[in-house]
Amino acid sequence: MSQTAEALRRSFVEGREPDSDEPEMESSLHYDQLALLVSTLEWHWRGRDDFFVGANLSVYFRRDQSSRRELRGPDFFVVRDVERRPRRSWTVWLEGGRYPDLIIELLSDETARTDRTLKKTLYETVFRTPEYFWFSPETGELCGFGLVEGHYRRIAADARGHLPSGVLGLALGVLDGLLRFYDDTGALVPTLQEAVLRERALFEQERALFEQEQARADRLAAQLRALGVDPAP
């Protein structure tokens, strides 16, 4: 349930972190995509404590924002060089004036026009967010912008067709209809589940090689014994 204007105003006056006031995601496809981005990046940066990842979380940047709710919070955003801890929302004046360093909006029929126009202008001129991307889970459309001399410029794809992000030190690309992160070698940044499956596959591969070598050694030993040679050292 949305907060009342009075509840927001009281939080602002008392210097408390207000609750987020964002609507539900448009579809299960959008929710799954958002969860994938969050879980992948948090696993990739699991050894760090200097970042915050927001998912469908309100960003409060005006103390009178209780009366103007036409612009919702980003679907996904990252703030670098801040304390990694849970937050109920991102309140700029309680965070030392920090705005998101990277924002990703997930397009839908209802939000696409706003994401491409009003929100893009807001992130460029007010938030001054260094990197802004949008992605459509339904069509696969991916577009990115970097802040250059105060204005957004389109981020060009690299040789692999990925959009590089200086903020993340990673690149963004589409795989099987989903937005994914890639490292500087072009390798897919795995989720925890994918990392576990990869390690398991490597273990099984190494075990199979060991068993093949053991079988070969056993056959050689049997041949030596047949010739009257003791294979024991």
Secondary structure, DSSP 8 states (H G I E B T S, - for coil): ----HHHHHHHHHHT----------SSHHHHHHHHHHHHHHHHHTTT--SEEEEES--EE--TTGGG--SS---SEEEEESS-----SSEEGGGTTT---SEEEEE--TTTHHHHHTHHHHHIIIII--SEEEEE-TTT--EEEEEEETTEEEE----TTS-EEETTTTEEEEEETTEEEEE-TTS-B---HHHHHHHHHHHHHHHHHHHHHHHHHHHHHHHHHHHTT-----
